[in-house]
Amino acid sequence: MNKPNNALWEAHEGGTPLMVTVTIDVSEAKEMFDQLCTDGRRRFDAITEWLRESGRRTIEALLRAELTILLERDRAAGVPNSRNGYRSRSLSVAGLGRLLLRVPRDRRGRYRSDILPFRKRRTVALEEMAAEMFLAGLSTRDVSRILERHFGDRFDSKEVSRMVAATSAELDAWRRRRLSAPSYRVLFLDGTHFKVRRGRSVETIPVLVVVGMRSDDERLEVLALEIGEREHKRMWMEVFSDLIARGLDAEAVELGVMDGLAGLEGAFQAAFPNARTQRCQVHAKRNALRRVGKREREEFRRNLDQVFYAPSEAAARRAFVELRGRWEKTHPSAVAVIERDLDSLLRFYEWEECYWPSLRTTNPIERVHKEFKRRTKAMEIVGGEATTYRLLAYVAMTMN
C-alpha cells in the first residue's frame, strides 16, 4: 500500500510546545481505498499496516524533537553537543505490534529518551496486557504464542511471571483495602485447597475465604483471602482479627454462615459478639449421608430435605422429630450429626423469607471457589504463594 503523499508528520523543533500533526484529505483517502482489493479483511489489514507505519513515524518525530530540546538546552548552557546519526531499536506496542525505530544519538551520549521505556522492548501497556491474559486464565505458553502472533514478540514463562509480579502492588492493595464502609450484615466462611510450590517441594494448602453481604445494597464481596498451614480455629481467628483491623464493623455483623469446623463457631462469635451462626446445610447433609448405607441413602435424603426446606422453623422441627423416629435406631450417628447442630442449621428462619435460599448454605462462597478452580484448572501446580495470591485476588476483583 502506498503511503499518503500529503500526510504531514512534522515535529516543530523551535522549542515548546511540541506539536505533531497528521492530515489526510478526502481525495487521498479515496485514492487509498481504490488501491485496495474489495476483500474487507485485506482492506482492514492494509489500514492497520498504515496505522503501524504512521505510529512509527510519529514516535521517531517525537524522538527527534526530544533530542532537539536537549541540544538547545546544551547550547544555552554553553555545552558543545550535536547530532550523531541513529541507532536501531525495536519496540512492541499494544495496538500496533512490533515497531523498528531509528533512535537519534548525540555526540556526548547524553540523550536518553523519556518517551521510550528504558531498556525495555515493550510498552508498559503491552506488559500489563500479557499479565492480565495470564491472570484471566491463559497459560504462559498460550500468552507467549498469542503475543508472538499478533505483536511479533515472544515472551518466555519467566518474562510473563515478571510481568504478573509487576501487578502485585495493585492486587496486594486490594487484598489489604479498608473495609470501614459500608458495613456487612452477613459473612460467609469457607476454605479451599491448592497445590502450591514451596521451595523444591509441592504442598496442598488451604486458602481461607470470607465473602460479605453489604448492608447498603446486599451485594456480595470477597473480603479476605488468606493462605494457612491448616484450616483450623487459630487461622480463622487471625483472619477475623485482620478484617476488624482493616475497619470492618464487627458489631454490624448479624450472621456467619460456615461449615462445621471444630471451634470455628466459637471463634466467630468471639470476634463478632452480636452475630449468630448458620451451619451450612450442604456440609451437614453430606456429613450425615456418609453414615447411611447406599440402599437407604435416598430415603434419608428426602426426609432430611423435609427438615431443611420446611415452610417454617416449627414445621422444620416437627419434620426432624419424624426423621429421628424413623432413623435413630438404625442410623444413630447420622441422626446425631443433624441433631447436634439443629439450632444452627435452622438459624436462617430468623430472617425474612426472601433471604432463606442465600443463607441456608455457603453456596455464595462456593461460587467463588468454583471460579478459582476454573482459573487454575490448566495448572497442575499453581506456583508459589505470591503467585497464588495474585491469581486469586485477580479472580476475586473481577467477580466483585
FENRADA-V191034 format. One record per pair of residues at least 24 apart in sequence whose ideal C-beta (glycine too) atoms are under 8 Angstrom apart, sorted by sequence separation. I is the first residue (numbers start at 1). J is the second residue. D is the distance in Angstrom with one decimal. If there is no record, write none. Layout:
I | J | D
I | J | D
This chain:
4 | 28 | 5.1
82 | 106 | 6.8
83 | 107 | 7.5
187 | 211 | 7.3
188 | 212 | 7.6
205 | 229 | 7.1
206 | 230 | 6.6
250 | 274 | 7.8
259 | 283 | 4.2
260 | 284 | 6.7
303 | 327 | 7.2
371 | 395 | 5.4
81 | 106 | 5.4
82 | 107 | 5.2
91 | 116 | 6.4
126 | 151 | 6.9
130 | 155 | 5.9
187 | 212 | 5.4
188 | 213 | 7.7
206 | 231 | 4.1
223 | 248 | 7.1
236 | 261 | 7.6
317 | 342 | 7.6
81 | 107 | 5.6
91 | 117 | 7.8
134 | 160 | 5.5
186 | 212 | 6.9
187 | 213 | 7.8
80 | 107 | 7.9
81 | 108 | 4.9
89 | 116 | 7.3
186 | 213 | 4.0
208 | 235 | 6.1
240 | 267 | 6.9
244 | 271 | 6.8
260 | 287 | 6.9
281 | 308 | 5.1
300 | 327 | 6.3
368 | 395 | 7.8
4 | 32 | 6.6
80 | 108 | 7.9
184 | 212 | 3.6
185 | 213 | 5.5
208 | 236 | 6.5
233 | 261 | 7.3
236 | 264 | 5.7
240 | 268 | 6.9
368 | 396 | 6.8
371 | 399 | 6.2
79 | 108 | 7.5
81 | 110 | 6.9
92 | 121 | 6.1
93 | 122 | 7.8
94 | 123 | 6.2
130 | 159 | 8.0
131 | 160 | 7.3
134 | 163 | 7.7
135 | 164 | 6.5
184 | 213 | 6.2
185 | 214 | 7.6
206 | 235 | 7.8
210 | 239 | 6.4
232 | 261 | 7.2
233 | 262 | 7.0
317 | 346 | 7.4
2 | 32 | 7.5
91 | 121 | 6.3
92 | 122 | 4.4
93 | 123 | 5.2
130 | 160 | 5.9
134 | 164 | 5.6
184 | 214 | 6.0
185 | 215 | 5.0
231 | 261 | 6.5
232 | 262 | 7.8
233 | 263 | 3.5
237 | 267 | 4.9
241 | 271 | 7.1
316 | 346 | 5.5
1 | 32 | 7.3
90 | 121 | 5.7
91 | 122 | 7.1
92 | 123 | 7.0
94 | 125 | 4.4
122 | 153 | 6.6
183 | 214 | 7.7
184 | 215 | 6.4
196 | 227 | 7.5
208 | 239 | 5.4
232 | 263 | 7.3
233 | 264 | 6.1
236 | 267 | 5.3
240 | 271 | 3.7
300 | 331 | 7.1
307 | 338 | 7.3
368 | 399 | 6.4
22 | 54 | 6.8
59 | 91 | 7.6
91 | 123 | 6.9
93 | 125 | 7.7
94 | 126 | 4.4
121 | 153 | 6.8
131 | 163 | 4.3
135 | 167 | 7.3
182 | 214 | 5.1
183 | 215 | 4.6
188 | 220 | 7.9
236 | 268 | 7.4
240 | 272 | 7.4
2 | 35 | 6.4
93 | 126 | 6.5
130 | 163 | 5.1
131 | 164 | 4.7
179 | 212 | 8.0
182 | 215 | 5.3
185 | 218 | 7.8
210 | 243 | 6.7
233 | 266 | 7.7
237 | 270 | 7.7
313 | 346 | 5.4
316 | 349 | 7.1
1 | 35 | 6.5
74 | 108 | 7.7
92 | 126 | 5.5
182 | 216 | 4.5
233 | 267 | 5.0
237 | 271 | 7.0
296 | 330 | 7.6
300 | 334 | 6.7
304 | 338 | 6.9
1 | 36 | 7.1
71 | 106 | 6.7
94 | 129 | 5.6
128 | 163 | 7.5
131 | 166 | 6.6
132 | 167 | 7.9
292 | 327 | 7.9
296 | 331 | 7.3
22 | 58 | 7.5
70 | 106 | 6.8
74 | 110 | 7.5
127 | 163 | 4.6
131 | 167 | 5.1
187 | 223 | 7.5
212 | 248 | 7.7
313 | 349 | 3.8
67 | 104 | 4.6
184 | 221 | 7.9
191 | 228 | 7.8
215 | 252 | 6.4
308 | 345 | 7.3
312 | 349 | 6.8
313 | 350 | 8.0
20 | 58 | 5.8
55 | 93 | 6.8
63 | 101 | 7.4
128 | 166 | 7.8
293 | 331 | 8.0
67 | 106 | 6.3
127 | 166 | 6.8
128 | 167 | 7.3
184 | 223 | 7.2
292 | 331 | 5.3
56 | 96 | 7.8
59 | 99 | 7.0
63 | 103 | 5.8
64 | 104 | 5.5
70 | 110 | 6.7
191 | 231 | 4.3
291 | 331 | 6.1
20 | 61 | 5.8
55 | 96 | 4.8
60 | 101 | 6.0
63 | 104 | 5.8
70 | 111 | 5.5
20 | 62 | 6.5
59 | 101 | 6.1
60 | 102 | 5.7
291 | 333 | 4.6
292 | 334 | 5.1
56 | 99 | 4.7
60 | 103 | 8.0
291 | 334 | 3.9
18 | 62 | 7.4
52 | 96 | 4.9
55 | 99 | 6.7
56 | 100 | 7.4
67 | 111 | 5.2
179 | 223 | 6.4
1 | 46 | 4.7
9 | 54 | 7.6
51 | 96 | 6.9
52 | 97 | 5.9
56 | 101 | 6.4
66 | 111 | 7.7
289 | 334 | 7.3
4 | 50 | 7.8
288 | 334 | 4.5
291 | 337 | 6.8
3 | 50 | 7.4
7 | 54 | 7.3
18 | 65 | 5.2
52 | 99 | 6.9
66 | 113 | 5.9
189 | 236 | 7.1
288 | 335 | 7.8
1 | 49 | 6.4
9 | 57 | 4.7
66 | 114 | 7.0
1 | 50 | 6.2
9 | 58 | 6.3
66 | 115 | 6.3
175 | 224 | 7.9
288 | 337 | 4.4
3 | 53 | 6.7
11 | 61 | 4.0
63 | 113 | 5.9
175 | 225 | 6.2
287 | 337 | 5.2
288 | 338 | 5.7
10 | 61 | 6.9
11 | 62 | 6.2
13 | 64 | 7.5
18 | 69 | 7.8
9 | 61 | 5.3
13 | 65 | 5.7
63 | 115 | 6.4
308 | 360 | 6.8
11 | 64 | 5.6
12 | 65 | 7.3
16 | 69 | 7.5
62 | 115 | 5.6
63 | 116 | 7.5
97 | 150 | 6.8
98 | 151 | 5.6
284 | 337 | 6.5
11 | 65 | 3.6
15 | 69 | 7.3
97 | 151 | 4.9
98 | 152 | 3.8
284 | 338 | 6.4
13 | 68 | 4.2
92 | 147 | 8.0
97 | 152 | 5.9
98 | 153 | 5.4
59 | 115 | 6.9
11 | 68 | 7.6
15 | 72 | 6.7
59 | 116 | 7.9
94 | 151 | 8.0
284 | 341 | 6.3
92 | 151 | 4.8
92 | 152 | 7.2
92 | 153 | 4.3
284 | 345 | 5.8
279 | 341 | 4.8
90 | 153 | 8.0
179 | 243 | 6.6
184 | 248 | 6.5
281 | 345 | 5.9
183 | 248 | 7.7
184 | 249 | 7.5
279 | 344 | 4.1
181 | 247 | 8.0
183 | 249 | 4.4
187 | 253 | 5.9
278 | 344 | 6.2
279 | 345 | 4.8
179 | 246 | 4.8
180 | 247 | 3.4
185 | 252 | 6.8
186 | 253 | 7.4
189 | 256 | 6.2
277 | 344 | 5.3
278 | 345 | 7.6
178 | 246 | 5.8
179 | 247 | 4.7
180 | 248 | 7.7
184 | 252 | 6.7
185 | 253 | 6.9
186 | 254 | 6.6
187 | 255 | 7.5
188 | 256 | 7.9
189 | 257 | 7.0
190 | 258 | 7.1
279 | 347 | 7.7
177 | 246 | 7.1
178 | 247 | 4.7
179 | 248 | 4.2
180 | 249 | 7.5
183 | 252 | 3.7
184 | 253 | 6.2
185 | 254 | 5.0
186 | 255 | 4.7
187 | 256 | 5.0
188 | 257 | 4.8
189 | 258 | 4.3
190 | 259 | 6.3
278 | 347 | 4.3
176 | 246 | 6.8
183 | 253 | 7.9
185 | 255 | 7.0
186 | 256 | 7.4
187 | 257 | 7.3
188 | 258 | 7.7
189 | 259 | 7.8
277 | 347 | 6.6
278 | 348 | 5.5
186 | 257 | 6.6
276 | 347 | 5.5
276 | 350 | 7.1
189 | 264 | 7.1
283 | 361 | 7.9
189 | 268 | 7.2
265 | 344 | 7.1
281 | 360 | 4.9
282 | 361 | 4.6
283 | 362 | 7.4
280 | 360 | 7.8
281 | 361 | 5.3
282 | 362 | 7.2
187 | 268 | 7.9
260 | 341 | 6.6
278 | 359 | 5.7
280 | 361 | 4.9
282 | 363 | 7.2
278 | 360 | 7.5
280 | 362 | 4.5
187 | 272 | 7.5
187 | 275 | 7.8
190 | 280 | 7.8
255 | 347 | 7.1
255 | 351 | 7.6
257 | 359 | 6.1
259 | 362 | 6.6
255 | 359 | 6.8
257 | 361 | 7.3
258 | 362 | 6.8
257 | 362 | 5.5
220 | 364 | 5.5
213 | 358 | 7.8
222 | 368 | 6.1
213 | 364 | 7.9
211 | 364 | 5.6
211 | 365 | 4.7
210 | 365 | 8.0
209 | 365 | 5.9
211 | 368 | 6.2
227 | 385 | 5.7
209 | 368 | 6.1
209 | 369 | 7.2
227 | 388 | 6.6
227 | 389 | 7.1
225 | 389 | 6.8
207 | 372 | 7.8
225 | 392 | 5.2
225 | 393 | 6.2
225 | 396 | 6.4
190 | 362 | 4.8
186 | 359 | 7.0
189 | 362 | 7.2
188 | 362 | 5.3
222 | 396 | 3.8
190 | 365 | 4.6
188 | 364 | 5.2
189 | 365 | 7.3
190 | 366 | 7.0
188 | 365 | 4.3
192 | 369 | 4.5
222 | 399 | 6.6
194 | 372 | 7.9
222 | 400 | 6.0
190 | 369 | 7.0
202 | 381 | 5.6
221 | 400 | 5.1
192 | 372 | 6.3
192 | 373 | 7.5
207 | 388 | 7.2
194 | 376 | 6.6
197 | 381 | 5.6
195 | 380 | 7.0
196 | 381 | 7.2
197 | 382 | 7.7
207 | 392 | 6.5
195 | 381 | 4.9
196 | 382 | 5.5
197 | 383 | 5.9
198 | 384 | 7.1
195 | 382 | 6.3
196 | 383 | 7.1
197 | 384 | 5.5
198 | 385 | 7.4
194 | 382 | 4.9
196 | 384 | 6.7
196 | 385 | 6.1
196 | 388 | 5.5
194 | 388 | 6.1
175 | 389 | 6.9
172 | 389 | 7.6
168 | 386 | 7.0
171 | 389 | 7.1
175 | 393 | 5.4
171 | 390 | 5.2
174 | 393 | 5.8
165 | 386 | 7.3
172 | 393 | 7.7
168 | 390 | 6.0
171 | 393 | 4.2
174 | 396 | 7.9
164 | 387 | 7.1
167 | 390 | 6.6
171 | 394 | 6.3
174 | 397 | 5.6
165 | 390 | 7.7
161 | 387 | 7.4
164 | 390 | 6.0
171 | 397 | 7.3
167 | 394 | 7.8
137 | 374 | 7.4
137 | 375 | 5.3
136 | 375 | 7.8
139 | 378 | 5.5
139 | 379 | 7.3
137 | 378 | 7.5
135 | 390 | 6.8
135 | 391 | 6.2
136 | 394 | 7.5
135 | 394 | 4.0
135 | 395 | 7.9
132 | 394 | 8.0
136 | 398 | 7.9
